[in-house]
Amino acid sequence: MKNQLHPDFIESLKRRRGDENYNVMMRIGDISKLHRDYIRRESEQDGLPSSYRLLLFHLAHMEPGVTQLQLVKAARLKPPTVSVTLQKMEADGLVIRKSNERDLRQTLVYLSQKGRAIDDRIRESFDKCDSLALRGFTPEEIKQLGALLDKVIDNLIDSGIE
């Protein structure tokens, strides 16, 4: 996996890190890109299209049997995008759609066993990336970093950025 990133990105990252204007939020953005690229590569090795990851994540962390609208809101995607992706995921056996017995106008989406297994592998990739990224950190430093990042998140939420 090492250095499978685009060489131009790696070079520009090296240059930016030497620039005095390379601020904390720029670093966080670059960390996010590195993390996303790592997870994407790991998922692609499993044959998982990147469009599935976000919906799998939300389905694994929401109550079983959500409506498509709930999933649209949680994932912050457009309804047609979610609809098409769910159709493909259903064809691949990752989700099951059933009519809501209480309201037949609604279709509820459930993660299948196969979908759960893939979500577990994605979580393993996240854990692996975490251990690579935090190699050499003490447990206390990891806890501190988490608290500092939570503070950044809270500040942005409190400022109205969403």
C-alpha positions in Angstrom: 0.0 0.0 0.0 2.9 2.3 0.6 3.2 5.4 -1.7 0.3 4.3 -4.0 -0.9 7.9 -3.9 -0.6 10.1 -6.9 3.1 11.2 -7.0 2.0 14.8 -7.8 0.0 14.9 -4.6 2.9 13.6 -2.5 5.2 16.2 -4.0 2.8 19.0 -3.4 2.2 17.8 0.1 6.0 17.8 0.8 6.2 21.4 -0.6 3.2 22.6 1.4 4.6 21.2 4.7 7.6 23.5 4.3 5.4 26.6 3.7 4.9 28.8 6.7 1.3 29.4 5.5 0.5 25.7 5.8 -2.0 26.0 8.6 -3.7 23.5 10.9 -6.9 23.2 8.9 -4.9 22.6 5.7 -3.1 19.8 7.5 -6.5 18.4 8.6 -7.7 18.5 5.0 -4.6 16.7 3.8 -4.9 14.1 6.5 -8.6 13.6 5.4 -7.6 13.1 1.8 -4.9 10.6 2.7 -7.3 8.7 4.9 -10.1 8.7 2.2 -7.6 7.5 -0.4 -6.4 4.7 1.9 -9.9 3.5 2.6 -10.9 3.8 -1.0 -7.9 1.6 -2.1 -8.7 -0.9 0.6 -12.3 -1.1 -0.4 -11.5 -1.4 -4.1 -9.3 -4.4 -3.3 -12.5 -6.0 -1.9 -14.3 -5.1 -5.1 -16.4 -2.6 -3.3 -17.4 0.5 -5.3 -16.6 3.7 -3.4 -20.3 4.8 -3.8 -21.3 2.0 -1.5 -19.1 2.9 1.5 -21.1 5.8 2.8 -24.4 4.1 2.6 -23.0 1.0 4.2 -21.7 3.1 7.0 -25.0 4.8 7.7 -27.0 1.6 7.4 -24.7 -0.1 9.9 -25.1 2.7 12.4 -28.8 3.5 12.1 -31.7 1.5 13.4 -32.6 -1.5 11.2 -35.2 -0.7 8.6 -34.7 2.9 7.6 -36.6 4.7 4.8 -34.7 5.9 1.8 -35.4 9.5 2.9 -33.8 8.9 6.3 -30.8 7.5 4.5 -30.7 10.6 2.1 -30.7 12.9 5.1 -28.1 10.9 7.0 -25.7 10.6 4.1 -26.4 14.1 2.8 -26.7 12.8 -0.8 -29.3 13.5 -3.4 -32.3 11.2 -3.5 -31.6 9.9 -7.1 -28.0 9.0 -6.1 -29.2 7.0 -3.1 -32.0 5.3 -5.1 -29.6 4.2 -7.9 -26.9 3.1 -5.4 -29.4 1.1 -3.3 -30.7 -0.6 -6.5 -27.1 -1.7 -7.2 -26.4 -2.7 -3.6 -29.6 -4.8 -3.5 -28.6 -6.5 -6.8 -25.2 -7.2 -5.1 -26.9 -8.7 -2.1 -25.7 -6.0 0.4 -29.2 -4.6 1.3 -32.7 -5.9 1.5 -35.7 -3.7 0.9 -39.1 -4.5 2.3 -42.4 -2.8 2.4 -43.2 -1.1 5.7 -46.0 -3.2 7.2 -47.4 -0.1 9.1 -47.3 2.2 6.0 -47.3 0.3 2.7 -46.2 3.5 0.9 -42.8 3.2 2.5 -40.0 0.8 1.7 -37.6 0.1 4.5 -33.9 -0.7 3.8 -32.0 -3.2 5.8 -28.3 -4.2 5.7 -28.0 -7.9 4.7 -25.5 -10.3 6.4 -23.2 -9.8 3.4 -23.5 -6.0 3.8 -22.6 -6.4 7.5 -19.6 -8.5 6.7 -18.4 -5.8 4.2 -19.0 -3.1 6.8 -16.9 -5.1 9.2 -14.0 -5.2 6.7 -14.3 -1.5 6.1 -14.1 -0.9 9.9 -11.0 -3.1 10.0 -9.5 -0.8 7.2 -10.3 2.2 9.4 -8.6 0.6 12.4 -5.6 -0.4 10.3 -5.3 3.2 8.9 -5.7 4.6 12.5 -2.8 2.4 13.7 -0.6 3.4 10.8 -1.4 7.1 11.3 -1.0 7.0 15.0 2.1 4.8 15.1 4.5 6.1 17.8 1.8 8.0 19.7 1.3 7.2 23.3 -2.3 6.3 24.5 -2.3 9.7 26.3 -1.3 11.6 23.1 -4.0 9.8 21.1 -6.6 10.8 23.8 -5.3 14.4 23.7 -5.4 14.5 19.9 -9.0 13.2 20.0 -10.0 15.9 22.5 -8.3 18.6 20.5 -10.0 17.5 17.3 -13.4 17.3 19.1 -12.8 20.9 20.1 -12.2 21.9 16.4 -15.4 20.1 15.4 -17.4 21.8 18.2 -16.0 25.2 17.2 -17.1 24.7 13.6 -20.5 23.5 14.6 -21.0 26.3 17.0 -20.0 28.8 14.2 -22.8 27.5 12.1 -20.7 25.6 9.5 -22.3 22.3 8.5 
